[in-house]
Amino acid sequence: RAYLKKMALETCINFIGRTISQSEFRIMKSNKRQLDDWDYLLNVRPNTDQSAADFWQQFIYTLIDENEVLVILTDSNDLLIADDFIRDEYAVFPDVFRNVTVKDYTFQRTFQMDEVIYLTYNNEKLTKYMDGMFNDYADLFSRMLEVSLRKNQIRGTVGVDATQSLDEEKQIKLQQFIDRLFSSFKKNSVALVPKLKGFDYNEVYSGENNGQSVEELTKLKRSLIDDVSNILGIPNTLIHGDLAEYETSIKAYVKFCIAPLIKKIADELNAKLIEKENYLTGHKIEIRGIAELNPLEIADAIDKLRASGVYNGNEIRIKLGDEPKDIPQLEEYVLTKNYESTNAVKGGEKDNEEKI
């Protein structure tokens, strides 16, 4: 049952792909966003045939399904995801990629590691790792499907007057007649059968079917998706749309599944698109839009952070995914009376008494 494997992989991988495709890639310099060609390529139109959302969804699907993904930059400044390539590995020199194929076109030139965006997902290819498990599930699913089809099956017996001898020719004609008879039953909800002398047809009902087999098949498919989602770090309740523990599942999903992927992508983009000297002076690429908290949902926590003097206004804006503002008040650290030291208050009272 090859579609079982495809169904589980499509459900889980596309779930992650749709999440990452909502990200926003920012080229930052001293906490200020820089709008340039790379910003347009990463967020709007990576190539002539794909939008940014489609590109990143395919990027994640290829990365997880194939355990690696290669992106090249063409002479026309298009980012393309390779469908096939050969990697020559070296111990001291950068690895080289050759026979890079995109769709039906194979590039004649070679690409060095520092010229491409290349990521690996895990130590083992996901599909190879799961082949054994999928084979077991397929055998079990096929067996359960056969049992389900046998339940509630309509069967029939045919009685033939055997007083006359049946030669081979008559047996063939009789079998053809019976085949046409059963074919009529199969294709039509209402079928009329001619009653012939010496030929009796009796219908036999195989027994009741309470729907249990169908439920078992559904549970098996759900169990398979659960196994795949566990490997990828997606909470089972989230992948099935259960809302009972939605908030907790979302937090676990972002922390243990999405955040590591974002870190991988950000590290690779920073290594390949930003020079070392520029990176050390605060020039970097940040991926925003998924892991950040909604400021409306944590307004009370923001107020406490600001009032306790732990963060100033701009530092809180950066943590929420917003750019800092050139407002002097936002650079100040505020400490409300609730957080002031008791000694400071007493000292103030004593100073006032002395002045009096």
N, C-alpha and C positions, 0 to 999 in steps of 0.2 A: 504494500500500500504506500506508494511513493508520495501520494498527496498528504499523508499524515505528517511526514517529515517537512514537506513544503509548508503546510498549514502552521505548524508550530514555529518554524523559523520566521515565516512571514509575519506572524502575529507579534512575536517578541522583538525581532530586529526592527521592523517598521515602527514599533512603539517608541523605541529609542531614537530612531532616525527622525521621526516627527518632532520629538522633543528638542534635539540638537538643532534642527532646521529653524527653530525660533530664536536662536542665539543672534546676538549682535556683536560683530568684531570691531573693536576700537583700537586705532593706532594712537597711543597716548604718549605725550611728552610733558613731563612735569605736571602730571594729572590733568592736562588739557588735551582734548581730542584733536587730532590732526586729520584734516580731510584731504586725501590725495588719491592717486590711482588705485592703490591697494585697498583703500576703504571701499571704493566702488566695486572692485573685483570681488571682494570677500562678502559684501553685503547686498549687492544689487544684481550684477550680471557677470559671473565668472567667465562665461564664454558665449558665443553667439547662439547657442541652442538651449541654454538652461538658465533659469532664474537661480538666485542664491539659495532659496529654499529647496529646490529640486537638486541642486548640486550637493548640498550638505547632507541631504537625505540619502542620495546615492553613495556619497562618501562613507557614511556610517554603515550602510548596508554592506558595501564591499569590504570595509575594514573588519566587520564582525564575521561575515560569512566566509570570506577568503583568508581571514587572519592577517591580512596586510592590505595596504592601499598605496598606490603611487599616483601622485599628481605632478604633471609637468606644465611648464610655462612655455608656450609656443612663441615664435618670432612675432606673431600678431598680438601678443599679450593676452592670450586666452589660457585659462586654467582648465586642463583636461584630465579626467580620471582614466588611467590606463586600464584596458580590458585584459591585456596580457603583456608580459615582459620577462626578460631573463636577467637575473642579478648575478654579477660576478663579484665575489667577496674577496677582499684583500685584508691582510693583517695590519699593515702600516699605512697604506694609501686609501683614499676614499673609494668605496664600492662604486661599481659602474653598472648602469642599466642599459641593456641593448635590446634590439628587436621590440621596442615599445610599440604596442598596437592599440589604437583607439578606433573603435567601430571596425571599419574595413581597411583602415590605413595604417601602415607600418612605417615608423620613422627610421630613416637610414642612419641617422646620427646616433651617438651614444650620449647618455646623460650621467654626469657624476652625482654622487650623493649630495654634495653641497649645492647642486642646481635644482633639486627636486624637493617635493614634500613627500616624505615616506614615513608611514607609521605601521607598527605591528600591534595586534590586539592582545595576543596571549602566546603562551609557549607552544600551544597545540592548535591546529586548525579545528574550528568548532565542528564542522560537518564530519571530519574524520573521527574526532573524539566521540561523536554521538552516533556513529553508524551502527555500532553493536546494539546500543539501546533501541534505536529505531527499528532494527531488524526484529528484536524481541517483541516490541509493541506491534509491529506489522503482523507477525504470526498470531499473536493473541487477538488482535482486532479481526483478522480474517476468520479465525475460529468462532469468535463471538458473532460475527456477521452471518456465518453459515447457520449457526444455531437459531439466530433471530429469523432468518428466512424460512427455516423449517417449521417454526412455530406459526400457528394459525394458517397453515398451508392447506389448500383444497386439493384433495386427491380423489382419484376415481378408479373403479375396477370395471373391467369389461368382461362380460360372459359371452362366450361363443359356443354355439351348438357344435359339439365335436363328433356328432354321429357320422358326419361326412369327413372323409380324409382330406387334409389340406396339403396340397403339394406346394412346392416352393413359390410358384407363381401366385397362387391364391394367398399364401402368407404375406407376400410382398404387397399385394393389393389391399389386404385387410389392414396391414400396418399403416399404409398410406392413408386409408380412410380414418383410422384412429388418430393419426397425427393431425389431419385436417380438423377432426372433431375437437381435439384439445386446443388447437390453434384458435379455433372459433371462440372457445371459452376464454382464452387468454386475452384476445383483442377486444371482445365485446362484453359489456356489462350484462346484457341479456342475449342469450343464444338459444336457438331452437334446434332440437336434435330429432331427426327422423327416427321413428321407431321401426326397426326392422325385425323380421322373424328370425329367431335364432341369435339375436344380438341384443344383449342387455347391458346398460351402463348404470352404475350405481356410484353416487358421490359419497366420499368419506371425509369427515371433518377431523383434522388432526388434533384438535383440542383447543382450549382457551389460551389466549395470549393477553396477559394483564399489562403489557407494555414494559415489563421489567427489562427485557433485552435491549430495548431502545435506550432506556435510562443508563444501562451499563455501558453501552457504546459511547454515550455522551460523557459519562464519567471517565472513560478511558482516554478520550481525546482531551478532556480537561486536565487529566493527570499528566499527559505528555507535555502539554503547554506549561504546566507547573514546573516540571523538571527542567525545561529549557529556560524558563524565566528565573529559576533559582540559580542556574549557572551564570546567567547574565546579570544577576543582582536586582531583578525587578520583583517587587512584592507581589505575591500571587493575587491578593485581593485587588490590587490596582490593575493588573492586566485583565482581570475578568469584570472590571467595572463595579465591584462591590463598594458601597459607600459607607459601610459600618465603621471602618477605621481609615477613612480617607486621608485625614490630615497626617496621621502617623505614617501611613504608607507613602505619602508624597515626600515627607521629610527623609525617610529611609531611602527612597528611590533617588532623590537628588544627591544625598550624601554618599551613598555606596555604589551607585551605578553611573549617574551623570557626571558628578564632580571629577572622578578619575579620568573619564573620557575627555572632559573639557581641559583638564590639566595636561593630558597627552598632546592634544591638538595645540594648545597654547604654547607649550614648550617647543614643539616642532616649528611653529610659525615664528616664534621669537628667535630660534636658532638659525633659521634660513632667511628670514626677511629683515632682521635687525642686526646691524653690525655690533660687535662686542663693545666697542668704545661708546657707541650710542646707548646701548642697553645699560651700561654702568652709570650713565648720566641721567637715567630716568626715562629713556625712550623704549617703549615696549608695546606689545599687543595684548589686549585684555578681551576676554569673552564674557559678555554680559547678557542678562535676560532670562536666565534659568534659575541660578542659585540664589539670586537676590531676593530679599524679603519684601513683602508689600508694606510700604510705610503706613498705610491706613490701618493695617492689621496689628502693627506693633507701635502705635502712636504712644501708648503709655510707657513702653520700654525706652523709646527715643527721648521722651521727656525726662525720664530718670537719668539717662546717660548724660544728657545736657545739663540737668540741674545739679548733678553730683560733681561736675567738673572733670569727669574722666575723659570726655571727648568734646571738642568744640564743634560748631555747626558744620563746617566744611568736612571735617573728618567723618561725621555721621553721614553726610551726603555721599561721600566716596564709598562708604560701606553699603549704602543703599543702591549703588550703581549710577549715581548722578555725578555730574562734574561740580567741582568747587566754584563758588561765586566770589567775585572781587568785592566783597562787602566786609568792612572792618569788623562789624559786630559778629560775623560768623567765625572770625579768627580768635575771638575772645573765649576764654574758659570761664564759665559761669558757675558759681557755687552759691546755692540758695541757703537760707537760714537753717533749713532742716538738716543740712549736711555740714554746718559749721561746727568747729570744735567747741566743746564746753569750756575749755580753758580760755579760748579766745574771747568768748562771751563774758566770762568772769573778769578777765583782764580788762575788757572794755568798760565794765561797770566800775572797777576799781579806779581806772584812770579818770572816769567821770567824777567819782567822789572826790578825788584829789583836786580836780579842777574846781569843784564847788567849794 
